[in-house]
Amino acid sequence: MIQMTITMVALPTKEQELLQTLQELTAGMRQEKGFLRGSVGMNGKNVMKFIEAWETPEDLNAYMQSYYFSVLRGAMKVLTSSAEIEFSTNGGQAHVRNHDQSPVG
């Protein structure tokens, strides 16, 4: 299993729109091959965590080329001031990337 955790800071007044977009994406992603689970949570007024679990790295990679991930990236660009993506596996290894998919640090 591989997990992707996206931490986003919503722009002021865009919190509800971002939350609604993430909830709709989770519903649609349930039909993607290898999707195990997804959840959306808020940490404070404008910080959101979007957590997805995928069966294999190949399933996650296919998702990252999909319509749903394209919509997610678009939402992050127009509705957030910052976003960070972290990938972890059962072994606990993590890789962090900023929202444009470039390696961080």
GIUR-V774830 format. One record per pair of residues at least 12 apart in sequence whose ideal C-beta (glycine too) atoms are under 10 Angstrom apart, sorted by the first residue. I is the first residue (numbers start at 1). J is the second residue. D is the distance in Angstrom with one decimal. If there is no record, write none. Layout:
I | J | D
I | J | D
This chain:
1 | 34 | 9.5
1 | 36 | 6.6
1 | 37 | 9.7
1 | 53 | 5.7
1 | 54 | 7.0
1 | 55 | 6.4
1 | 56 | 8.1
1 | 57 | 9.7
1 | 59 | 9.8
1 | 60 | 9.8
1 | 88 | 9.3
1 | 89 | 7.2
1 | 90 | 5.7
2 | 34 | 9.2
2 | 36 | 9.5
2 | 52 | 9.1
2 | 53 | 7.4
2 | 54 | 5.2
2 | 55 | 8.1
2 | 56 | 7.1
2 | 57 | 5.4
2 | 58 | 9.6
2 | 59 | 8.1
2 | 60 | 5.3
2 | 61 | 9.5
2 | 87 | 6.4
2 | 88 | 7.2
2 | 89 | 5.3
2 | 90 | 8.2
2 | 93 | 9.8
3 | 36 | 8.9
3 | 37 | 9.2
3 | 51 | 6.6
3 | 52 | 6.9
3 | 53 | 4.9
3 | 54 | 7.6
3 | 60 | 9.0
3 | 86 | 8.3
3 | 87 | 7.2
3 | 88 | 5.0
3 | 89 | 7.6
3 | 90 | 9.0
3 | 94 | 9.2
4 | 38 | 9.4
4 | 50 | 8.2
4 | 51 | 7.4
4 | 52 | 4.9
4 | 53 | 8.0
4 | 54 | 7.2
4 | 60 | 6.5
4 | 63 | 8.7
4 | 64 | 8.6
4 | 69 | 9.7
4 | 85 | 6.3
4 | 86 | 7.3
4 | 87 | 5.5
4 | 88 | 8.2
4 | 97 | 9.9
5 | 39 | 10.0
5 | 49 | 6.2
5 | 50 | 7.4
5 | 51 | 5.0
5 | 52 | 8.0
5 | 53 | 9.7
5 | 84 | 8.6
5 | 85 | 7.3
5 | 86 | 4.7
5 | 87 | 8.0
5 | 88 | 7.3
5 | 94 | 8.7
5 | 96 | 9.5
6 | 22 | 8.9
6 | 40 | 9.7
6 | 48 | 8.2
6 | 49 | 7.1
6 | 50 | 4.4
6 | 51 | 7.8
6 | 52 | 8.1
6 | 72 | 7.8
6 | 76 | 7.6
6 | 80 | 9.5
6 | 83 | 6.0
6 | 84 | 7.1
6 | 85 | 5.0
6 | 86 | 7.7
6 | 97 | 9.7
6 | 99 | 7.8
7 | 43 | 8.0
7 | 47 | 6.8
7 | 48 | 7.5
7 | 49 | 5.5
7 | 50 | 8.1
7 | 51 | 9.7
7 | 80 | 9.7
7 | 82 | 8.5
7 | 83 | 6.9
7 | 84 | 5.0
7 | 85 | 8.1
7 | 86 | 7.5
7 | 96 | 9.6
7 | 99 | 9.9
8 | 22 | 8.5
8 | 46 | 8.7
8 | 47 | 7.2
8 | 48 | 5.0
8 | 49 | 7.8
8 | 50 | 6.9
8 | 72 | 9.8
8 | 75 | 8.7
8 | 76 | 6.2
8 | 79 | 7.9
8 | 80 | 4.5
8 | 81 | 8.6
8 | 82 | 7.2
8 | 83 | 4.4
8 | 84 | 8.0
8 | 85 | 9.5
8 | 99 | 7.8
9 | 43 | 9.8
9 | 44 | 9.3
9 | 45 | 10.0
9 | 46 | 5.8
9 | 47 | 5.6
9 | 48 | 8.0
9 | 79 | 10.0
9 | 80 | 5.8
9 | 81 | 4.9
9 | 82 | 4.9
9 | 83 | 7.4
9 | 84 | 9.2
10 | 42 | 9.1
10 | 45 | 8.5
10 | 46 | 4.3
10 | 47 | 7.6
10 | 48 | 6.3
10 | 75 | 9.9
10 | 76 | 9.9
10 | 79 | 6.0
10 | 80 | 5.7
10 | 81 | 7.6
10 | 82 | 9.8
10 | 83 | 9.7
11 | 46 | 7.8
11 | 78 | 8.3
11 | 79 | 6.0
11 | 80 | 6.3
11 | 81 | 5.5
11 | 82 | 9.9
12 | 45 | 9.2
12 | 46 | 7.1
12 | 81 | 8.6
13 | 46 | 9.5
13 | 79 | 9.9
14 | 46 | 8.2
14 | 75 | 9.4
14 | 78 | 8.1
14 | 79 | 4.5
14 | 80 | 7.6
14 | 81 | 9.2
15 | 42 | 7.9
15 | 44 | 10.0
15 | 45 | 6.8
15 | 46 | 5.2
15 | 47 | 9.3
15 | 48 | 7.7
15 | 79 | 8.6
16 | 79 | 10.0
17 | 75 | 8.3
17 | 78 | 9.2
17 | 79 | 5.9
18 | 40 | 9.2
18 | 42 | 9.8
18 | 46 | 8.6
18 | 48 | 6.3
18 | 50 | 9.3
18 | 75 | 6.4
18 | 76 | 8.6
18 | 78 | 9.4
18 | 79 | 4.4
18 | 80 | 6.7
19 | 40 | 6.6
19 | 41 | 9.7
19 | 42 | 7.2
19 | 48 | 6.6
19 | 50 | 9.8
19 | 79 | 9.6
20 | 40 | 9.7
20 | 75 | 9.8
21 | 40 | 9.6
21 | 50 | 9.8
21 | 71 | 7.5
21 | 72 | 8.0
21 | 74 | 9.1
21 | 75 | 4.7
21 | 76 | 9.6
21 | 78 | 9.9
21 | 79 | 7.0
22 | 38 | 8.7
22 | 39 | 9.4
22 | 40 | 4.5
22 | 41 | 9.7
22 | 48 | 6.8
22 | 49 | 9.6
22 | 50 | 5.2
22 | 72 | 7.8
22 | 75 | 7.5
22 | 76 | 10.0
22 | 79 | 9.6
23 | 38 | 9.5
23 | 39 | 9.8
23 | 40 | 5.9
23 | 50 | 9.7
24 | 68 | 9.7
24 | 71 | 8.7
24 | 75 | 9.9
25 | 38 | 7.9
25 | 40 | 8.8
25 | 50 | 8.1
25 | 52 | 9.3
25 | 67 | 9.9
25 | 68 | 5.6
25 | 69 | 8.8
25 | 71 | 6.3
25 | 72 | 5.8
25 | 75 | 7.9
26 | 38 | 4.2
26 | 39 | 7.3
26 | 40 | 6.5
26 | 50 | 8.0
26 | 51 | 9.7
26 | 52 | 8.0
26 | 68 | 9.2
28 | 66 | 9.6
28 | 67 | 8.4
28 | 68 | 5.6
28 | 71 | 8.5
29 | 52 | 7.1
29 | 54 | 9.7
29 | 63 | 7.2
29 | 66 | 8.4
29 | 68 | 5.2
29 | 69 | 8.9
29 | 72 | 9.1
31 | 68 | 9.3
32 | 52 | 9.5
32 | 54 | 8.4
32 | 59 | 7.4
32 | 60 | 9.7
32 | 62 | 7.6
32 | 63 | 5.4
32 | 66 | 6.6
32 | 67 | 9.7
32 | 68 | 6.8
32 | 69 | 9.4
33 | 54 | 9.2
33 | 55 | 8.1
33 | 56 | 9.3
33 | 58 | 9.1
33 | 59 | 5.7
33 | 62 | 6.7
33 | 63 | 8.3
33 | 66 | 9.8
34 | 53 | 9.4
34 | 54 | 5.0
34 | 55 | 3.9
34 | 56 | 5.8
34 | 57 | 9.4
34 | 58 | 7.5
34 | 59 | 2.5
34 | 60 | 7.3
34 | 61 | 9.8
34 | 62 | 7.5
34 | 63 | 7.5
35 | 52 | 7.3
35 | 53 | 7.8
35 | 54 | 6.3
35 | 55 | 7.8
35 | 59 | 7.2
35 | 60 | 9.3
35 | 63 | 7.3
35 | 68 | 9.5
36 | 52 | 8.2
36 | 53 | 4.1
36 | 54 | 6.3
36 | 55 | 5.9
36 | 59 | 8.9
37 | 51 | 8.0
37 | 52 | 7.4
37 | 53 | 4.9
37 | 54 | 9.3
38 | 50 | 7.4
38 | 51 | 6.7
38 | 52 | 4.7
38 | 53 | 7.4
38 | 54 | 9.7
39 | 51 | 5.1
39 | 52 | 8.2
39 | 53 | 9.1
40 | 52 | 10.0
46 | 80 | 8.9
46 | 81 | 8.5
47 | 80 | 9.9
47 | 82 | 9.7
48 | 79 | 9.8
48 | 80 | 8.4
48 | 83 | 9.3
49 | 86 | 9.9
50 | 72 | 7.8
50 | 75 | 9.8
50 | 76 | 9.4
50 | 83 | 9.1
50 | 85 | 9.3
51 | 86 | 9.6
52 | 68 | 9.9
52 | 69 | 9.8
52 | 72 | 9.6
53 | 88 | 9.8
54 | 87 | 9.8
57 | 87 | 8.8
57 | 89 | 8.0
60 | 87 | 7.8
64 | 85 | 9.9
64 | 101 | 8.3
72 | 85 | 9.9
72 | 99 | 9.5
73 | 99 | 7.2
73 | 100 | 8.3
73 | 101 | 8.2
76 | 98 | 9.9
76 | 99 | 4.7
76 | 100 | 8.9
77 | 99 | 7.3
77 | 100 | 8.4
80 | 99 | 7.2
82 | 98 | 7.8
82 | 99 | 7.3
83 | 97 | 9.4
83 | 98 | 7.1
83 | 99 | 3.5
83 | 100 | 9.0
84 | 96 | 6.0
84 | 97 | 7.3
84 | 98 | 6.1
84 | 99 | 7.1
84 | 104 | 7.1
85 | 97 | 4.7
85 | 98 | 7.5
85 | 99 | 6.7
85 | 100 | 9.8
85 | 101 | 7.6
85 | 104 | 9.0
86 | 104 | 9.6
